[in-house]
Amino acid sequence: MLLKNANILVVDDDTDVLTAMRLLLKSKAKNVVIEQNPGNISSLIQREKFDVIILDMNFTSVIHTGNEGVFWLKKIKEIDKDVSVILITAYGDLDLAIRSLKQGASDFLVKPWKNDKLIEAIGEILDKKKSKKAKTKDTLIAKSEIIGESHSMKDVFFKIKKIAPTDANILILGENGTGKDLIAKAIHDNSLRKHKPFVKVDVGALTETLFESELFGYKKGAFTDAKADRKGRFEAAEGGTLFLDEIGNISLRQQARLLTVLQNRLVTPLGSNQSIPINIRLICATNLDISALANEDKFRKDLIYRINTVEIIIPPLRERDNDIVLLAKHFINLYTDKYLKSPFSIDDSFIKKLKNYHFPGNVRELQYALERAVIMSDDATLHESDLVFSPIENRSNTSIPKDLKLETVEKNTILKVIEKNNGNISKSAKELGITRTALYRRMTKYDL
């Protein structure tokens, strides 16, 4: 990270020191925040992400032991273990310096400081952070844009790390907007195929005709508009990874064609009698629950086993603990840079509204809400009023049936359960908690 992109907090009870620091750094850093009262440190770093904090060692104490600095250093590290802290004091003490560094300080400087030494110290810290971040990505989830510290996401990261180097077929399950495509890309980027193509196809959007030509390719003259040979997505992904999104939405006929290709590891382009061997790693994704895929009237069980060597379930955002705030800060910084805005601080009411919302649209909804907030806000602080959620996601959750008569509710419930079980009366009766005979009586009653 370059100094010009850094967000720096300076905490010292001496106003002259704060003024001098601000004058020195404001032309070199992206943002400089000064604070005289160390008691405000916690709220500051909870609202805003700082790259470096310059912290005085002594505040109100008459005896200059440096204990206050160590105390506040510990507090800072409890809230944000990754922030770099430079401790600064007028009283040089080797033992104090060693103690501070053991507690997690990145550097220790003595007043009066030399400007070039301070700038050099900050630059070295930022360079180390950049290389450490790159190293972490290389060893854990290289090139990944996935952000999360919740237990559920740590489980996802663990699975990615374990399965990525293998050639196992993966099925990714999760609601819309949870980032299934990012997980698929992370698996590819951490696999032995990472230098080969990553090809994504939204198979749920393909018609019966397009399905075969898109996936398997075609020869010139195979149909009216086939004016030249065209490779299918299987061939395009040769040696790499093929990601089939929305696999749960394809028809039984399409499933049969896909199963044949996966079993034989051969594709035959439309208009050709020549089969082509394929070497791909397959990743599939769907927003359907695994129980829905287990319904053989809608999905072939033999295909499920073929595509589902390992499954990864992406948790919805509402179940990801503090990841909401973590992601929010990431998107705010992202769009602040994109739209050339000054860095925002975040009001407590903004955080509270984020935490209290259920996010039916998951990470995608959060991202668009924060992009809007950054674009529309004219203040240096984001407030609760800046956070507006789309009515699109809430429409289905807020609709209330107009007819709440008991008979109407019972009739609608029976219809939904029968539809869910694809007309299977035995399953429907069991789910409703009544006998088949009782269900038939009610169906006759409501003319179903």
C-alpha positions in Angstrom: 0.0 0.0 0.0 1.3 3.5 -0.9 1.3 6.3 1.7 -1.0 8.4 -0.5 -3.7 5.7 -0.1 -3.3 5.4 3.7 -5.8 6.4 6.4 -4.0 7.5 9.5 -5.1 8.3 13.1 -2.9 10.3 15.4 -3.7 10.3 19.2 -1.8 12.7 21.5 -2.9 15.0 24.3 -0.5 17.7 23.1 -2.3 19.9 20.6 1.0 21.1 19.2 2.0 17.5 18.4 -1.4 16.9 16.7 -1.0 20.1 14.6 2.5 19.2 13.6 1.5 15.6 12.6 -1.4 16.8 10.6 0.7 19.4 8.7 3.3 16.8 8.0 1.0 14.0 6.8 -2.0 15.6 5.2 -0.3 16.2 1.9 1.2 12.7 1.9 -1.7 10.5 3.1 -5.2 10.0 1.9 -6.7 11.0 5.2 -5.4 12.1 8.6 -7.6 12.1 11.7 -6.3 13.7 15.0 -7.7 12.9 18.4 -6.7 14.4 21.8 -8.7 12.1 24.1 -7.6 8.4 24.0 -11.0 7.5 25.4 -12.4 8.1 21.9 -10.1 5.6 20.2 -12.5 2.7 20.4 -15.4 4.5 18.8 -13.1 5.9 16.1 -11.7 2.6 14.9 -15.1 0.9 15.1 -16.5 3.5 12.7 -13.6 3.8 10.4 -10.8 1.6 9.1 -7.3 3.0 9.8 -4.1 1.6 8.2 -1.8 3.2 10.8 -2.3 4.7 14.3 0.3 6.9 15.8 -0.2 6.7 19.6 1.4 8.7 22.4 2.7 6.7 25.3 1.8 9.2 28.1 -1.4 11.2 28.6 -2.5 12.3 32.1 0.0 10.5 34.2 2.6 12.6 36.1 5.0 9.6 36.1 6.0 8.9 32.6 6.0 5.1 32.6 4.4 4.5 29.3 1.8 2.3 30.9 -1.1 4.3 29.4 0.3 3.8 25.9 0.6 0.0 26.4 -3.0 0.0 27.9 -4.4 1.7 24.8 -2.3 -0.4 22.5 -3.9 -3.5 23.9 -7.4 -1.9 23.5 -6.7 -1.1 19.9 -5.5 -4.7 19.2 -8.6 -6.1 20.8 -10.8 -4.2 18.3 -8.6 -4.4 15.2 -5.8 -6.9 15.4 -4.5 -6.0 11.9 -4.1 -2.2 12.4 -0.4 -1.0 12.7 0.4 1.1 15.7 3.5 3.4 16.0 4.1 4.3 19.7 5.7 7.7 20.3 7.1 9.2 23.5 9.4 12.0 24.8 11.1 9.5 27.1 13.3 6.9 25.4 13.5 3.6 27.2 14.8 0.4 25.7 12.8 -1.8 28.0 9.6 0.1 27.3 10.2 -0.2 23.5 10.8 -4.0 23.8 7.6 -4.3 25.9 5.6 -2.3 23.4 6.8 -4.3 20.5 5.9 -7.6 22.3 2.3 -6.2 22.8 1.9 -5.8 19.1 3.3 -2.3 18.3 4.8 -2.0 14.8 7.4 0.6 15.7 8.6 2.9 18.6 9.8 6.5 18.1 11.1 9.1 20.5 10.1 12.8 20.5 11.2 15.0 19.0 10.9 12.9 15.9 12.6 13.5 12.6 10.0 13.9 9.8 11.9 11.8 7.3 12.3 9.0 9.9 8.5 9.1 10.7 7.6 9.0 7.0 10.1 6.2 6.4 8.6 4.2 9.3 5.1 4.5 8.1 6.1 3.6 4.5 7.9 0.4 5.8 4.9 -0.6 7.8 2.5 -0.2 4.8 4.9 -2.2 2.5 5.0 -5.0 5.1 1.2 -5.0 5.3 1.0 -5.2 1.5 3.4 -8.1 1.2 1.8 -9.9 4.2 -1.6 -9.6 2.6 -0.4 -10.9 -0.7 1.3 -13.8 1.0 -1.8 -14.7 3.0 -3.8 -14.7 -0.2 -1.3 -17.0 -1.9 -1.3 -19.5 0.9 -5.0 -19.4 1.8 -7.4 -18.2 -1.0 -5.4 -16.6 -3.8 -6.9 -13.8 -5.8 -10.2 -14.2 -3.9 -12.6 -11.3 -3.3 -14.4 -13.2 -0.6 -14.6 -11.4 2.7 -15.7 -13.0 6.0 -14.6 -13.8 9.5 -17.7 -15.5 10.8 -17.6 -19.2 11.8 -19.8 -20.2 8.9 -17.4 -18.5 6.4 -14.3 -20.0 8.0 -15.9 -23.4 7.4 -16.3 -22.4 3.7 -12.7 -21.2 3.5 -11.5 -24.5 5.1 -13.4 -26.5 2.4 -12.0 -24.4 -0.4 -8.5 -24.9 0.8 -9.0 -28.7 1.1 -10.8 -29.3 -2.2 -9.3 -26.7 -4.5 -6.1 -28.7 -5.3 -8.2 -31.8 -6.2 -10.2 -32.5 -9.3 -13.3 -33.3 -7.4 -16.6 -32.0 -8.9 -18.2 -29.4 -6.6 -21.8 -28.4 -6.0 -22.2 -24.9 -4.5 -25.5 -24.3 -2.8 -26.8 -21.0 -1.5 -29.5 -18.3 -1.9 -29.3 -15.7 -4.6 -26.8 -13.0 -3.9 -24.6 -15.0 -1.6 -21.6 -15.0 -4.0 -21.6 -18.6 -5.4 -19.7 -17.4 -8.5 -16.9 -15.9 -6.2 -16.6 -19.3 -4.5 -16.3 -21.1 -7.8 -13.6 -18.7 -9.0 -11.7 -19.0 -5.7 -11.7 -22.8 -6.1 -10.3 -22.4 -9.6 -7.7 -19.9 -8.6 -6.4 -22.2 -5.8 -6.4 -25.3 -8.0 -3.7 -26.9 -10.1 -5.7 -25.7 -13.1 -5.4 -22.0 -12.2 -3.4 -21.1 -15.3 -6.0 -22.6 -17.6 -9.4 -21.1 -18.5 -12.3 -20.5 -16.1 -15.5 -20.6 -18.1 -18.8 -19.7 -16.6 -22.2 -20.6 -18.2 -25.6 -19.7 -16.8 -27.3 -22.9 -17.9 -30.6 -22.0 -16.3 -31.0 -19.3 -18.9 -30.4 -21.5 -22.0 -33.2 -22.8 -24.1 -33.3 -26.5 -25.2 -31.8 -25.6 -28.6 -29.1 -23.2 -27.2 -28.1 -25.7 -24.4 -26.4 -28.1 -26.8 -24.9 -25.6 -29.2 -23.6 -23.5 -26.3 -22.1 -26.3 -24.3 -21.0 -28.7 -27.0 -20.4 -26.4 -30.0 -21.4 -27.0 -33.6 -20.0 -27.5 -37.1 -20.6 -25.2 -40.0 -24.0 -25.9 -41.6 -25.4 -27.8 -38.5 -28.4 -25.4 -38.6 -29.5 -22.3 -40.5 -27.3 -19.7 -38.7 -24.2 -21.9 -38.3 -22.0 -20.1 -40.8 -18.7 -21.4 -39.2 -17.5 -24.0 -36.8 -17.8 -22.9 -33.1 -16.3 -24.5 -30.0 -18.6 -25.2 -27.1 -18.0 -24.2 -23.5 -16.7 -27.6 -22.7 -13.9 -27.3 -25.3 -13.3 -23.7 -24.3 -12.6 -24.8 -20.7 -10.1 -27.5 -21.8 -7.6 -28.1 -19.0 -9.4 -25.6 -16.8 -12.7 -25.3 -14.9 -16.2 -25.2 -16.3 -18.7 -23.5 -13.9 -22.3 -24.3 -14.6 -24.5 -21.8 -12.7 -28.2 -22.4 -11.9 -27.8 -26.1 -12.7 -31.1 -26.8 -10.8 -33.1 -25.0 -13.5 -32.3 -27.3 -16.5 -34.8 -29.7 -17.9 -34.6 -33.5 -17.5 -33.7 -33.8 -21.2 -30.8 -31.4 -20.7 -29.7 -33.3 -17.6 -29.6 -36.5 -19.6 -27.3 -34.9 -22.3 -25.1 -33.5 -19.6 -24.8 -36.8 -17.7 -23.7 -38.6 -20.9 -20.9 -36.1 -21.5 -19.7 -36.3 -17.9 -19.8 -40.1 -17.9 -18.0 -40.5 -21.2 -15.8 -37.4 -20.9 -16.6 -36.8 -24.6 -18.6 -34.1 -26.4 -20.0 -34.3 -29.9 -20.6 -30.9 -31.6 -23.9 -30.5 -33.4 -23.6 -31.5 -37.0 -20.6 -33.8 -36.3 -20.1 -37.5 -35.9 -16.7 -37.0 -34.3 -16.5 -37.1 -30.5 -14.0 -34.9 -28.8 -12.3 -35.9 -25.5 -12.6 -33.3 -22.7 -10.4 -32.5 -19.7 -12.2 -30.2 -17.4 -12.9 -29.7 -13.7 -16.7 -29.2 -13.1 -18.2 -26.8 -10.6 -22.0 -26.4 -10.4 -24.2 -24.0 -8.4 -27.9 -23.6 -7.6 -30.1 -21.6 -5.3 -32.3 -24.7 -4.8 -32.1 -26.7 -1.5 -30.4 -30.1 -1.8 -33.8 -31.7 -0.8 -35.4 -30.0 -3.9 -32.7 -31.6 -6.1 -33.4 -35.0 -4.6 -36.9 -35.0 -6.2 -36.4 -37.4 -9.1 -39.4 -35.9 -10.9 -37.3 -32.7 -11.4 -33.7 -33.8 -11.1 -31.9 -37.0 -12.0 -30.3 -38.6 -8.9 -27.5 -40.1 -11.0 -26.5 -36.6 -12.2 -26.5 -35.3 -8.6 -24.0 -37.9 -7.6 -21.9 -37.1 -10.7 -21.7 -33.3 -10.0 -21.7 -33.5 -6.2 -18.5 -35.1 -5.0 -18.3 -32.4 -2.4 -20.9 -29.7 -1.7 -20.3 -26.3 -0.3 -23.2 -24.5 1.3 -22.9 -20.7 1.3 -24.6 -19.2 4.4 -27.1 -16.3 3.8 -25.8 -12.9 5.0 -28.2 -12.8 7.9 -26.4 -15.8 9.4 -22.9 -14.4 9.1 -22.5 -12.6 12.5 -20.3 -9.5 12.2 -19.5 -10.1 8.5 -22.2 -7.5 7.6 -20.2 -4.6 9.1 -16.9 -6.0 7.7 -18.4 -6.2 4.2 -20.0 -2.8 4.6 -16.7 -1.1 5.3 -15.2 -2.9 2.3 -17.9 -1.7 -0.1 -17.8 1.8 1.3 -14.0 2.0 0.7 -14.5 0.4 -2.7 -17.1 3.0 -3.9 -15.4 5.9 -2.2 -12.3 5.2 -4.4 -14.4 4.5 -7.5 -16.4 7.7 -7.3 -13.5 9.9 -6.0 -15.2 10.8 -2.7 -13.4 11.8 0.5 -13.3 9.0 3.1 -16.4 8.6 5.1 -16.8 8.0 8.8 -19.8 5.9 9.8 -22.4 6.9 12.4 -23.6 4.4 15.0 -27.1 4.6 13.7 -25.9 3.5 10.3 -24.2 0.4 11.8 -27.3 -0.4 13.9 -29.6 -0.2 10.8 -27.3 -2.6 9.0 -27.3 -5.1 11.8 -31.0 -5.0 12.3 -31.8 -5.6 8.6 -32.4 -9.2 7.4 -30.9 -8.8 3.8 -33.2 -11.1 1.7 -30.9 -10.2 -1.2 -27.8 -11.1 0.7 -24.4 -9.7 -0.2 -25.6 -8.4 -3.6 -28.3 -6.3 -1.9 -25.8 -5.0 0.7 -23.4 -4.0 -2.1 -25.9 -2.0 -4.1 -27.3 -0.3 -1.0 -23.9 0.9 0.0 -23.0 2.0 -3.5 -26.1 4.2 -3.5 -25.3 5.5 0.0 -21.8 6.6 -1.1 -23.1 8.2 -4.3 -25.9 10.1 -2.7 -24.3 11.3 0.5 -23.0 14.9 0.7 -21.8 14.5 4.3 -18.5 13.3 5.6 -20.4 10.8 7.8 -22.8 8.2 6.7 -26.0 8.2 8.7 -29.0 5.9 9.1 -30.9 8.0 6.5 -28.3 7.3 3.9 -29.0 3.6 4.0 -32.0 2.8 1.7 -32.9 -0.8 1.0 -34.5 -1.8 -2.3 -38.3 -2.6 -2.2 -37.7 -5.3 -4.8 -36.3 -7.8 -2.2 -38.9 -7.0 0.4 -42.0 -7.2 -1.9 -42.6 -10.9 -1.3 -41.9 -10.7 2.4 -44.3 -7.8 3.1 -47.3 -9.0 1.1 -50.3 -10.0 3.3 -53.2 -12.2 2.0 -56.3 -10.2 1.7 -58.6 -13.2 2.5 -57.7 -14.5 6.0 -60.8 -16.8 6.4 -60.0 -20.1 7.9 -61.4 -22.1 4.9 -59.3 -20.0 2.5 -56.1 -20.4 4.5 -56.7 -24.2 4.7 -57.5 -24.5 1.0 -54.3 -22.5 0.0 -52.2 -24.6 2.4 -53.4 -27.8 0.8 -52.7 -26.5 -2.7 -49.2 -25.4 -1.8 -48.3 -28.7 -0.1 -49.7 -30.8 -3.0 -47.9 -28.7 -5.5 -44.7 -29.0 -3.5 -45.0 -32.8 -3.5 -45.8 -32.8 -7.2 -49.3 -34.3 -6.7 -48.2 -37.1 -4.4 -51.2 -37.4 -2.0 -49.4 -39.7 0.5 -46.5 -37.4 0.9 -48.8 -34.4 1.1 -51.1 -36.0 3.7 -48.0 -36.9 5.8 -46.7 -33.4 5.7 -50.1 -31.9 6.6 -50.3 -34.3 9.5 -53.6 -36.0 8.4 -54.6 -39.3 6.7 -55.0 -39.8 3.0 -58.7 -40.2 3.5 -58.9 -36.9 5.4 -57.0 -35.1 2.7 -59.3 -36.5 0.0 -62.3 -35.3 1.9 -60.9 -31.8 2.1 -59.9 -31.8 -1.6 -63.6 -32.8 -2.4 -64.8 -30.0 -0.1 -62.7 -27.4 -1.8 -63.3 -28.8 -5.3 -59.5 -29.4 -5.8 
